[in-house]
């Protein structure tokens, strides 16, 4: 269950919500059966709240959107990819601490 500010990305909305976004987008590639993904979930929800209005933050279920996961080279989950201007600009494989994602997002925002 995602937090109130956490978006759900799908094959239907990925292009409009992620690739065509004016704001940076953090995408958490995950699956329900993945233990580390479950641990990362609350951090993603916190980031969605903390960066609301500055960065789009959401989750993409690889079991429901395997084609997108493959297109973006996701071989292990969780994988977090930050997109800017429709291009992947940062990639983190495995669950990290909240501060690691905050540093990446703040650096992207500062560079704008």
C-alpha positions as CSV (number, residue, x, y, z in Angstrom):
1,X,0.0,0.0,0.0
2,X,1.5,3.3,-1.1
3,X,1.4,6.5,0.8
4,X,-0.9,9.4,-0.2
5,X,1.8,11.1,-2.3
6,X,3.3,8.0,-3.8
7,X,2.3,7.6,-7.4
8,X,1.7,4.2,-9.1
9,X,3.4,3.9,-12.5
10,X,2.1,1.4,-15.0
11,X,2.7,0.6,-18.7
12,X,-0.3,2.8,-19.5
13,X,1.0,5.9,-17.7
14,X,4.8,5.6,-17.7
15,X,5.3,7.7,-20.8
16,X,3.1,10.6,-19.6
17,X,4.0,10.5,-15.9
18,X,7.7,9.7,-16.1
19,X,9.2,10.2,-19.6
20,X,7.3,13.4,-20.4
21,X,7.5,14.9,-16.9
22,X,8.9,18.4,-16.4
23,X,10.0,17.5,-12.9
24,X,12.5,14.8,-11.9
25,X,10.9,11.4,-11.3
26,X,12.0,8.7,-8.9
27,X,10.8,5.3,-9.9
28,X,11.0,2.4,-7.5
29,X,10.9,-0.9,-9.5
30,X,9.6,-3.4,-7.0
31,X,7.4,-6.5,-6.5
32,X,5.1,-7.6,-3.6
33,X,7.0,-10.8,-3.0
34,X,10.4,-9.0,-2.6
35,X,11.4,-8.6,1.0
36,X,13.9,-5.8,0.5
37,X,11.3,-4.0,-1.6
38,X,8.9,-4.2,1.3
39,X,11.5,-2.6,3.6
40,X,12.1,0.2,1.0
41,X,8.4,0.9,0.7
42,X,8.0,3.2,3.7
43,X,11.2,5.2,2.7
44,X,9.7,5.7,-0.8
45,X,6.5,7.0,0.8
46,X,8.5,9.4,3.0
47,X,10.4,10.7,0.0
48,X,7.1,11.2,-1.9
49,X,5.9,13.4,1.0
50,X,9.2,15.2,1.6
51,X,9.7,16.1,-2.1
52,X,6.0,16.7,-2.9
53,X,5.8,19.5,-5.5
54,X,9.5,19.2,-6.5
55,X,9.9,15.5,-7.6
56,X,7.4,12.9,-8.7
57,X,7.9,9.7,-6.6
58,X,6.3,6.5,-7.4
59,X,6.4,2.7,-7.7
60,X,6.3,0.4,-10.7
61,X,5.4,-3.3,-10.0
62,X,7.7,-5.3,-12.2
63,X,5.3,-8.3,-12.2
64,X,2.7,-6.1,-13.9
65,X,5.1,-4.1,-16.1
66,X,7.9,-6.5,-16.9
67,X,8.3,-5.0,-20.4
68,X,9.2,-1.6,-18.8
69,X,11.5,-3.2,-16.3
70,X,13.4,-5.0,-19.1
71,X,13.5,-1.8,-21.3
72,X,15.2,0.0,-18.5
73,X,17.7,-2.8,-17.7
74,X,16.2,-3.7,-14.3
75,X,17.6,-7.1,-13.4
76,X,17.4,-7.0,-9.7
77,X,14.9,-5.4,-7.4
78,X,14.5,-3.1,-5.7
79,X,16.0,-0.8,-8.3
80,X,15.4,2.9,-8.0
81,X,15.9,5.0,-11.2
82,X,15.7,8.8,-11.2
83,X,14.5,10.1,-14.6
84,X,15.0,13.7,-15.8
85,X,13.9,14.9,-19.2
86,X,12.8,11.4,-20.0
87,X,16.2,9.9,-19.5
88,X,17.5,7.8,-16.6
89,X,20.1,9.9,-14.7
90,X,20.7,7.9,-11.5
91,X,20.3,4.3,-10.6
92,X,20.4,2.6,-7.2
93,X,20.2,-1.2,-7.0
94,X,19.2,-2.7,-3.7
95,X,17.6,-1.1,-0.7
96,X,19.5,1.9,0.7
97,X,19.0,4.3,3.5
98,X,16.6,7.3,3.1
99,X,19.6,9.8,3.2
100,X,21.1,8.1,0.2
101,X,18.0,8.8,-1.9
102,X,17.7,12.3,-0.4
103,X,21.2,13.2,-1.5
104,X,20.6,12.0,-5.0
105,X,17.3,14.0,-5.3
106,X,18.8,17.1,-3.7
107,X,21.8,17.0,-6.1
108,X,19.4,16.7,-9.1
109,X,17.3,19.6,-7.9
110,X,20.4,21.8,-7.2
111,X,21.7,21.2,-10.7
112,X,18.5,22.4,-12.3
